[in-house]
């Protein structure tokens, strides 16, 4: 198993300690998960939304979690790779 970066460990701890809140696993983009043994975040969304076309033109985005009980906020930005039927391989 790979090493876990500090920001990822902090976020995973906040998700765990706020798991009693129904909204804790969601941020303001879509539902999410980490790729196994990686710091990459996998995001799933409906391909019919405008955000897919927008990301193809400008592939940079920021996601944000806010945990109201602990007042923690995580903001992560970076390049987004759209993986769909026309581009099945991820980088």
N, CA, C and O atoms as a GROMACS GRO file, in nm:
protein
  364
    1UNK      N    1   0.085  -0.118   0.000
    1UNK     CA    2   0.000   0.000   0.000
    1UNK      C    3   0.089   0.124   0.000
    1UNK      O    4   0.190   0.128   0.070
    2UNK      N    5   0.052   0.225  -0.078
    2UNK     CA    6   0.129   0.349  -0.086
    2UNK      C    7   0.112   0.434   0.039
    2UNK      O    8   0.024   0.409   0.122
    3UNK      N    9   0.197   0.533   0.051
    3UNK     CA   10   0.187   0.623   0.165
    3UNK      C   11   0.071   0.720   0.146
    3UNK      O   12   0.036   0.753   0.032
    4UNK      N   13   0.014   0.764   0.254
    4UNK     CA   14  -0.097   0.858   0.251
    4UNK      C   15  -0.043   0.997   0.280
    4UNK      O   16   0.024   1.018   0.382
    5UNK      N   17  -0.071   1.092   0.191
    5UNK     CA   18  -0.024   1.228   0.213
    5UNK      C   19  -0.100   1.291   0.330
    5UNK      O   20  -0.209   1.246   0.366
    6UNK      N   21  -0.041   1.396   0.386
    6UNK     CA   22  -0.100   1.458   0.505
    6UNK      C   23  -0.239   1.513   0.477
    6UNK      O   24  -0.330   1.494   0.559
    7UNK      N   25  -0.259   1.582   0.362
    7UNK     CA   26  -0.391   1.639   0.334
    7UNK      C   27  -0.496   1.530   0.319
    7UNK      O   28  -0.610   1.547   0.361
    8UNK      N   29  -0.457   1.417   0.259
    8UNK     CA   30  -0.553   1.309   0.240
    8UNK      C   31  -0.591   1.248   0.376
    8UNK      O   32  -0.708   1.219   0.400
    9UNK      N   33  -0.492   1.229   0.464
    9UNK     CA   34  -0.521   1.174   0.596
    9UNK      C   35  -0.612   1.266   0.676
    9UNK      O   36  -0.703   1.220   0.744
   10UNK      N   37  -0.587   1.398   0.668
   10UNK     CA   38  -0.674   1.495   0.737
   10UNK      C   39  -0.817   1.488   0.684
   10UNK      O   40  -0.913   1.491   0.761
   11UNK      N   41  -0.830   1.480   0.552
   11UNK     CA   42  -0.963   1.473   0.492
   11UNK      C   43  -1.034   1.344   0.529
   11UNK      O   44  -1.152   1.345   0.564
   12UNK      N   45  -0.963   1.231   0.523
   12UNK     CA   46  -1.024   1.103   0.560
   12UNK      C   47  -1.067   1.103   0.707
   12UNK      O   48  -1.172   1.049   0.740
   13UNK      N   49  -0.987   1.163   0.794
   13UNK     CA   50  -1.022   1.172   0.936
   13UNK      C   51  -1.146   1.259   0.956
   13UNK      O   52  -1.234   1.225   1.036
   14UNK      N   53  -1.155   1.370   0.883
   14UNK     CA   54  -1.272   1.458   0.893
   14UNK      C   55  -1.396   1.387   0.840
   14UNK      O   56  -1.504   1.400   0.899
   15UNK      N   57  -1.383   1.313   0.730
   15UNK     CA   58  -1.497   1.238   0.678
   15UNK      C   59  -1.544   1.135   0.780
   15UNK      O   60  -1.665   1.118   0.802
   16UNK      N   61  -1.451   1.066   0.843
   16UNK     CA   62  -1.485   0.966   0.944
   16UNK      C   63  -1.553   1.028   1.066
   16UNK      O   64  -1.656   0.979   1.111
   17UNK      N   65  -1.496   1.137   1.118
   17UNK     CA   66  -1.552   1.197   1.240
   17UNK      C   67  -1.684   1.269   1.214
   17UNK      O   68  -1.759   1.296   1.308
   18UNK      N   69  -1.713   1.300   1.088
   18UNK     CA   70  -1.840   1.365   1.054
   18UNK      C   71  -1.936   1.271   0.981
   18UNK      O   72  -2.033   1.315   0.921
   19UNK      N   73  -1.908   1.141   0.987
   19UNK     CA   74  -1.989   1.044   0.912
   19UNK      C   75  -2.134   1.038   0.960
   19UNK      O   76  -2.221   0.989   0.888
   20UNK      N   77  -2.161   1.088   1.080
   20UNK     CA   78  -2.299   1.091   1.130
   20UNK      C   79  -2.384   1.196   1.055
   20UNK      O   80  -2.506   1.193   1.064
   21UNK      N   81  -2.319   1.286   0.984
   21UNK     CA   82  -2.392   1.386   0.904
   21UNK      C   83  -2.419   1.328   0.766
   21UNK      O   84  -2.326   1.286   0.697
   22UNK      N   85  -2.543   1.327   0.725
   22UNK     CA   86  -2.577   1.266   0.596
   22UNK      C   87  -2.504   1.331   0.479
   22UNK      O   88  -2.476   1.263   0.380
   23UNK      N   89  -2.473   1.458   0.489
   23UNK     CA   90  -2.410   1.528   0.377
   23UNK      C   91  -2.257   1.520   0.378
   23UNK      O   92  -2.194   1.574   0.287
   24UNK      N   93  -2.197   1.455   0.477
   24UNK     CA   94  -2.050   1.459   0.490
   24UNK      C   95  -1.973   1.400   0.371
   24UNK      O   96  -1.867   1.453   0.340
   25UNK      N   97  -2.020   1.295   0.302
   25UNK     CA   98  -1.939   1.243   0.192
   25UNK      C   99  -1.955   1.321   0.061
   25UNK      O  100  -1.900   1.281  -0.042
   26UNK      N  101  -2.028   1.430   0.064
   26UNK     CA  102  -2.055   1.504  -0.060
   26UNK      C  103  -1.991   1.642  -0.055
   26UNK      O  104  -1.982   1.705   0.050
   27UNK      N  105  -1.946   1.687  -0.168
   27UNK     CA  106  -1.901   1.824  -0.181
   27UNK      C  107  -1.981   1.887  -0.293
   27UNK      O  108  -2.071   1.823  -0.347
   28UNK      N  109  -1.952   2.008  -0.330
   28UNK     CA  110  -2.041   2.082  -0.417
   28UNK      C  111  -2.023   2.054  -0.566
   28UNK      O  112  -2.054   2.139  -0.649
   29UNK      N  113  -1.974   1.939  -0.600
   29UNK     CA  114  -1.959   1.900  -0.740
   29UNK      C  115  -2.041   1.775  -0.763
   29UNK      O  116  -2.139   1.779  -0.837
   30UNK      N  117  -2.002   1.665  -0.703
   30UNK     CA  118  -2.073   1.537  -0.710
   30UNK      C  119  -2.019   1.445  -0.602
   30UNK      O  120  -1.935   1.486  -0.522
   31UNK      N  121  -2.066   1.320  -0.598
   31UNK     CA  122  -2.009   1.226  -0.502
   31UNK      C  123  -1.868   1.188  -0.546
   31UNK      O  124  -1.832   1.206  -0.663
   32UNK      N  125  -1.789   1.138  -0.454
   32UNK     CA  126  -1.647   1.121  -0.481
   32UNK      C  127  -1.588   0.998  -0.413
   32UNK      O  128  -1.653   0.936  -0.328
   33UNK      N  129  -1.469   0.964  -0.450
   33UNK     CA  130  -1.393   0.857  -0.386
   33UNK      C  131  -1.248   0.865  -0.428
   33UNK      O  132  -1.216   0.925  -0.531
   34UNK      N  133  -1.160   0.806  -0.349
   34UNK     CA  134  -1.018   0.805  -0.384
   34UNK      C  135  -0.987   0.681  -0.465
   34UNK      O  136  -1.041   0.574  -0.438
   35UNK      N  137  -0.900   0.695  -0.567
   35UNK     CA  138  -0.850   0.578  -0.638
   35UNK      C  139  -0.764   0.500  -0.541
   35UNK      O  140  -0.690   0.558  -0.462
   36UNK      N  141  -0.772   0.368  -0.546
   36UNK     CA  142  -0.698   0.284  -0.454
   36UNK      C  143  -0.548   0.307  -0.466
   36UNK      O  144  -0.494   0.313  -0.577
   37UNK      N  145  -0.481   0.318  -0.352
   37UNK     CA  146  -0.336   0.339  -0.345
   37UNK      C  147  -0.290   0.462  -0.422
   37UNK      O  148  -0.184   0.461  -0.485
   38UNK      N  149  -0.370   0.568  -0.416
   38UNK     CA  150  -0.338   0.689  -0.492
   38UNK      C  151  -0.394   0.810  -0.420
   38UNK      O  152  -0.481   0.799  -0.334
   39UNK      N  153  -0.341   0.927  -0.456
   39UNK     CA  154  -0.398   1.053  -0.407
   39UNK      C  155  -0.497   1.110  -0.507
   39UNK      O  156  -0.550   1.220  -0.485
   40UNK      N  157  -0.524   1.039  -0.613
   40UNK     CA  158  -0.621   1.087  -0.713
   40UNK      C  159  -0.763   1.068  -0.661
   40UNK      O  160  -0.795   0.969  -0.597
   41UNK      N  161  -0.846   1.166  -0.691
   41UNK     CA  162  -0.986   1.160  -0.650
   41UNK      C  163  -1.069   1.127  -0.774
   41UNK      O  164  -1.058   1.193  -0.877
   42UNK      N  165  -1.152   1.026  -0.762
   42UNK     CA  166  -1.240   0.988  -0.872
   42UNK      C  167  -1.376   1.050  -0.847
   42UNK      O  168  -1.435   1.034  -0.740
   43UNK      N  169  -1.427   1.122  -0.947
   43UNK     CA  170  -1.554   1.192  -0.937
   43UNK      C  171  -1.648   1.137  -1.043
   43UNK      O  172  -1.611   1.123  -1.159
   44UNK      N  173  -1.769   1.106  -1.002
   44UNK     CA  174  -1.870   1.056  -1.096
   44UNK      C  175  -1.980   1.160  -1.112
   44UNK      O  176  -2.026   1.219  -1.014
   45UNK      N  177  -2.021   1.181  -1.236
   45UNK     CA  178  -2.128   1.275  -1.262
   45UNK      C  179  -2.204   1.233  -1.387
   45UNK      O  180  -2.157   1.148  -1.464
   46UNK      N  181  -2.318   1.289  -1.406
   46UNK     CA  182  -2.400   1.262  -1.523
   46UNK      C  183  -2.339   1.330  -1.645
   46UNK      O  184  -2.318   1.451  -1.644
   47UNK      N  185  -2.310   1.253  -1.749
   47UNK     CA  186  -2.244   1.308  -1.868
   47UNK      C  187  -2.334   1.405  -1.945
   47UNK      O  188  -2.286   1.473  -2.036
   48UNK      N  189  -2.460   1.413  -1.911
   48UNK     CA  190  -2.550   1.506  -1.981
   48UNK      C  191  -2.546   1.647  -1.926
   48UNK      O  192  -2.609   1.738  -1.980
   49UNK      N  193  -2.471   1.668  -1.817
   49UNK     CA  194  -2.463   1.802  -1.760
   49UNK      C  195  -2.366   1.888  -1.838
   49UNK      O  196  -2.279   1.838  -1.909
   50UNK      N  197  -2.381   2.020  -1.825
   50UNK     CA  198  -2.292   2.114  -1.894
   50UNK      C  199  -2.149   2.108  -1.844
   50UNK      O  200  -2.056   2.142  -1.916
   51UNK      N  201  -2.131   2.064  -1.720
   51UNK     CA  202  -1.996   2.067  -1.663
   51UNK      C  203  -1.899   1.980  -1.741
   51UNK      O  204  -1.780   2.010  -1.744
   52UNK      N  205  -1.944   1.873  -1.803
   52UNK     CA  206  -1.855   1.787  -1.882
   52UNK      C  207  -1.800   1.864  -2.001
   52UNK      O  208  -1.680   1.861  -2.026
   53UNK      N  209  -1.886   1.930  -2.074
   53UNK     CA  210  -1.843   2.011  -2.189
   53UNK      C  211  -1.752   2.125  -2.143
   53UNK      O  212  -1.653   2.155  -2.210
   54UNK      N  213  -1.785   2.187  -2.031
   54UNK     CA  214  -1.702   2.296  -1.978
   54UNK      C  215  -1.564   2.246  -1.938
   54UNK      O  216  -1.464   2.314  -1.961
   55UNK      N  217  -1.558   2.127  -1.879
   55UNK     CA  218  -1.429   2.071  -1.840
   55UNK      C  219  -1.343   2.033  -1.960
   55UNK      O  220  -1.220   2.036  -1.952
   56UNK      N  221  -1.407   1.998  -2.069
   56UNK     CA  222  -1.330   1.967  -2.190
   56UNK      C  223  -1.264   2.093  -2.245
   56UNK      O  224  -1.157   2.085  -2.307
   57UNK      N  225  -1.324   2.209  -2.223
   57UNK     CA  226  -1.268   2.336  -2.270
   57UNK      C  227  -1.170   2.396  -2.169
   57UNK      O  228  -1.072   2.459  -2.208
   58UNK      N  229  -1.197   2.376  -2.042
   58UNK     CA  230  -1.110   2.427  -1.935
   58UNK      C  231  -1.102   2.318  -1.829
   58UNK      O  232  -1.188   2.312  -1.741
   59UNK      N  233  -1.000   2.232  -1.835
   59UNK     CA  234  -0.996   2.113  -1.750
   59UNK      C  235  -0.944   2.134  -1.608
   59UNK      O  236  -0.882   2.044  -1.552
   60UNK      N  237  -0.967   2.250  -1.551
   60UNK     CA  238  -0.923   2.276  -1.414
   60UNK      C  239  -1.045   2.307  -1.328
   60UNK      O  240  -1.136   2.379  -1.370
   61UNK      N  241  -1.046   2.252  -1.207
   61UNK     CA  242  -1.160   2.273  -1.118
   61UNK      C  243  -1.114   2.267  -0.973
   61UNK      O  244  -1.002   2.226  -0.944
   62UNK      N  245  -1.203   2.309  -0.885
   62UNK     CA  246  -1.177   2.302  -0.741
   62UNK      C  247  -1.297   2.237  -0.676
   62UNK      O  248  -1.412   2.266  -0.711
   63UNK      N  249  -1.270   2.148  -0.582
   63UNK     CA  250  -1.376   2.087  -0.503
   63UNK      C  251  -1.362   2.135  -0.359
   63UNK      O  252  -1.254   2.173  -0.316
   64UNK      N  253  -1.472   2.133  -0.287
   64UNK     CA  254  -1.471   2.186  -0.151
   64UNK      C  255  -1.562   2.103  -0.062
   64UNK      O  256  -1.677   2.075  -0.098
   65UNK      N  257  -1.511   2.063   0.052
   65UNK     CA  258  -1.592   2.002   0.157
   65UNK      C  259  -1.601   2.100   0.273
   65UNK      O  260  -1.504   2.171   0.302
   66UNK      N  261  -1.716   2.105   0.337
   66UNK     CA  262  -1.730   2.184   0.459
   66UNK      C  263  -1.803   2.098   0.561
   66UNK      O  264  -1.912   2.048   0.533
   67UNK      N  265  -1.744   2.082   0.678
   67UNK     CA  266  -1.804   2.004   0.785
   67UNK      C  267  -1.853   2.101   0.891
   67UNK      O  268  -1.773   2.161   0.963
   68UNK      N  269  -1.983   2.116   0.901
   68UNK     CA  270  -2.042   2.218   0.987
   68UNK      C  271  -2.017   2.193   1.136
   68UNK      O  272  -2.006   2.289   1.212
   69UNK      N  273  -2.009   2.068   1.178
   69UNK     CA  274  -1.986   2.041   1.321
   69UNK      C  275  -1.846   2.080   1.366
   69UNK      O  276  -1.829   2.138   1.473
   70UNK      N  277  -1.747   2.048   1.286
   70UNK     CA  278  -1.609   2.075   1.326
   70UNK      C  279  -1.552   2.202   1.264
   70UNK      O  280  -1.440   2.241   1.295
   71UNK      N  281  -1.628   2.267   1.178
   71UNK     CA  282  -1.587   2.390   1.110
   71UNK      C  283  -1.463   2.369   1.025
   71UNK      O  284  -1.383   2.461   1.005
   72UNK      N  285  -1.446   2.248   0.973
   72UNK     CA  286  -1.332   2.219   0.886
   72UNK      C  287  -1.374   2.239   0.741
   72UNK      O  288  -1.487   2.211   0.703
   73UNK      N  289  -1.281   2.289   0.662
   73UNK     CA  290  -1.306   2.306   0.520
   73UNK      C  291  -1.183   2.256   0.444
   73UNK      O  292  -1.070   2.284   0.481
   74UNK      N  293  -1.208   2.180   0.339
   74UNK     CA  294  -1.102   2.130   0.252
   74UNK      C  295  -1.130   2.179   0.112
   74UNK      O  296  -1.240   2.160   0.059
   75UNK      N  297  -1.030   2.243   0.050
   75UNK     CA  298  -1.041   2.293  -0.087
   75UNK      C  299  -0.925   2.231  -0.165
   75UNK      O  300  -0.809   2.250  -0.131
   76UNK      N  301  -0.959   2.159  -0.270
   76UNK     CA  302  -0.859   2.090  -0.350
   76UNK      C  303  -0.881   2.130  -0.495
   76UNK      O  304  -0.993   2.120  -0.547
   77UNK      N  305  -0.775   2.176  -0.561
   77UNK     CA  306  -0.790   2.213  -0.702
   77UNK      C  307  -0.687   2.141  -0.785
   77UNK      O  308  -0.584   2.096  -0.735
   78UNK      N  309  -0.717   2.130  -0.913
   78UNK     CA  310  -0.624   2.063  -1.003
   78UNK      C  311  -0.686   2.038  -1.138
   78UNK      O  312  -0.796   2.086  -1.169
   79UNK      N  313  -0.615   1.963  -1.218
   79UNK     CA  314  -0.659   1.928  -1.353
   79UNK      C  315  -0.759   1.813  -1.345
   79UNK      O  316  -0.742   1.720  -1.266
   80UNK      N  317  -0.863   1.821  -1.426
   80UNK     CA  318  -0.966   1.718  -1.431
   80UNK      C  319  -0.954   1.643  -1.563
   80UNK      O  320  -0.946   1.704  -1.670
   81UNK      N  321  -0.954   1.511  -1.556
   81UNK     CA  322  -0.953   1.426  -1.675
   81UNK      C  323  -1.090   1.363  -1.689
   81UNK      O  324  -1.137   1.294  -1.598
   82UNK      N  325  -1.155   1.387  -1.803
   82UNK     CA  326  -1.287   1.329  -1.828
   82UNK      C  327  -1.266   1.191  -1.889
   82UNK      O  328  -1.203   1.177  -1.994
   83UNK      N  329  -1.318   1.090  -1.821
   83UNK     CA  330  -1.305   0.952  -1.868
   83UNK      C  331  -1.445   0.904  -1.902
   83UNK      O  332  -1.531   0.891  -1.815
   84UNK      N  333  -1.467   0.876  -2.031
   84UNK     CA  334  -1.598   0.829  -2.076
   84UNK      C  335  -1.577   0.726  -2.187
   84UNK      O  336  -1.466   0.678  -2.206
   85UNK      N  337  -1.681   0.694  -2.259
   85UNK     CA  338  -1.673   0.594  -2.366
   85UNK      C  339  -1.575   0.632  -2.476
   85UNK      O  340  -1.515   0.544  -2.538
   86UNK      N  341  -1.558   0.762  -2.501
   86UNK     CA  342  -1.464   0.807  -2.604
   86UNK      C  343  -1.322   0.816  -2.552
   86UNK      O  344  -1.228   0.827  -2.631
   87UNK      N  345  -1.303   0.812  -2.420
   87UNK     CA  346  -1.171   0.821  -2.358
   87UNK      C  347  -1.168   0.728  -2.237
   87UNK      O  348  -1.166   0.775  -2.123
   88UNK      N  349  -1.168   0.597  -2.261
   88UNK     CA  350  -1.180   0.502  -2.148
   88UNK      C  351  -1.057   0.488  -2.061
   88UNK      O  352  -1.067   0.441  -1.948
   89UNK      N  353  -0.941   0.529  -2.110
   89UNK     CA  354  -0.819   0.515  -2.032
   89UNK      C  355  -0.795   0.637  -1.946
   89UNK      O  356  -0.807   0.750  -1.994
   90UNK      N  357  -0.762   0.617  -1.820
   90UNK     CA  358  -0.727   0.731  -1.736
   90UNK      C  359  -0.576   0.742  -1.726
   90UNK      O  360  -0.504   0.645  -1.747
   91UNK      N  361  -0.531   0.861  -1.693
   91UNK     CA  362  -0.386   0.885  -1.686
   91UNK      C  363  -0.330   0.845  -1.553
   91UNK      O  364  -0.210   0.859  -1.530
   0.00000   0.00000   0.00000
